[in-house]
Amino acid sequence: MKTMKKIIAFSLCLVMLLFLTACSSNGDSSTGTDASNGNTGTQTDGKVDKTGTAGDGSAEAGGETAISDVSGTLKIAGPGLFTTVGETGTTDLVTGIQLPGYDVVVKRWNELYPNVKLEIETSPWDNWKAVLQTSALSGDVDVLLHGSSITAIAEPIGAYLDKNPEMEGMFSMLAMRRTEDNGGDFSKYIPYGLTVTANPLVVVIDKQIFEDYGVAVPEASWTFDDVTALSKKTTGKDPKTGNETYGISMLAAASANKNYIWASRGFDAPVFQFGKTLKETKADFTTDATKKVLNYITSLYAFSSPDYLEGLDTAVANTADNNLAMRITESPIDDYNKLEAAGLLDRFMFVPLPAIQSGANAGNTSSHMGDWNMAICNTSKEKDLAWEFIKFMVTDEVVQQWLVDCNSIPNNLSALPKLKENMKPEYYSALETVLQQQPLEFSASTNECYDSGNFGTFANDVTSILNEMFVGNSSADEAVKFVQKNLDDYMSSVQ
C-alpha cells in the first residue's frame, strides 16, 4: 500500500508538470528584493475525509525538466511569511531557532522556471491592505500575499482550479469568500486564492496544573460542558504550589469576536441567511442560540485571570511559572517552539476545541483556522503565470519542507508527515484533527454564524458587547439588541 501511494504521488507530480504550459498571462513596505534568475475529498454526515498527494518536487529526486520556454517577470507583494523570515533568513529571538529565508523558494522556482524573474516586495501587517490596493491600482503587482481577503482586487480562481483537477483533495481549506461582485450569487462561496499555510485554533493544556488539582486532562472527545467544568475545577489556589491558577484563557479580549467564531460554530448558531445578493440577505442576531453563545463565552470569563481584559494574562505562558490551566491559541507552532526551548514539552499538550453540536458539520471540531494565502491580482497582465507561482507554492515538495522549516503548517495535507516528524504526538494529533476536519468551504471571515467583511461594524460590535458583558455592563438581551440595530441600520443603507 505504501509503495502504491508513492507511485501515485510520483505520477501526479509528472501530470502536474505536463500541465505547465507557456503563459501569456496579477502594510508599508519594509524590505524589497529583486530575486533574479542565477484527495479526493468526501463529506458524509458532516464528517470531512480528506487525502492529498503532491509530487516529489526536487529536481534531483523527481527528474523534472526546467520550463525554459516561459519567460517574464512576476511581481509579488504583501505581508506574511516572506516578511517574517526575510530573503536570507532570521533567528527567532525567543527560541534561537534559525529560520531559512525565502531565497530557498526563489532558488527552487529558478530551477523550474529559469527565465521567469521574481520581484518580491515584502510588507508588514501595518496598513497592508492599503499597500496592496495601491499596487493593484497602479498595475504593479501580480501575486498578492494574503490578498484573497481583499476581494475587490483579487481574481477568482475557480476557473484555474477547474483546469487543474489533480489538485482536488490536496488542501485542508481554500481561501473562500462571499461576494456578489463575481459569480452573481452572494449565497455561494467563491475561491479567491490558495491558502499556503494554516493556523489551527487549539487549546494548550498544562498537565501539571491538572495533576495538582487531581483532575484528568481533557481528551479530543470532550464537550463544551467539560470546558466549563474543568475551568472551574482548576481555578483557585494550586493545592501543591499554593499559587493562584486560572482555568482558561480565551483568545484576547481585544479581539473577543474570534471567540464568538468558534463558539457560534460549536453551538450551531446561524445569524445570516445569505441571498443571491447582499440586499436579499437576512441577518438575525436575536435568536436564543445567539444568546446562548454570548452567555457561554461570558461564563468562561469567571475562570479567567484578572489580567485577561488588559491582555496581560499570557505574560507567563509557555514558562515554568505558567498559571493558566487551559489557553486557547491561534499560534500553535510558536507555542510549541517556546515550550521546547524552555524544556517544558512534557508538561503541556494540545487538544482541539470540542465538537460542533449540531448541523451539517456536527461531530467535527469547532476549532477554526486562520491562514496565509496568495491571490492573483485582477489588474495583472501575467495572471496565468501568477497562478503557476501560487500553485508551485502549495504543491512543490521543496517549498512544503521550507514551510515546515519556517515554523509554519502547510495547508497541503500531503505535507503533514513533515510536520509530524518535528512534533511530539500529544501536540501534533490536535493539529491534524483540525486540519483533517475543517470543511473545505468554511471561511472564518464569512460564514452563516459570523461575517467580518460584508456587514458594516459587525465584528467590532461583537467584540464590544462581549467586553461589556464580561464586566457586567450588559446582559445577553441588551447585547443582541445593540448588534441587531447596527445590522438593521447597515442593511437599510444597502437596500
Summary of the structure (lengths in Angstrom):
residues: 495
radius of gyration: 23.0
end to end distance: 57.4
largest distance: 70.6
contacts: 1669
relative contact order: 0.17
helix: 38%
strand: 18%
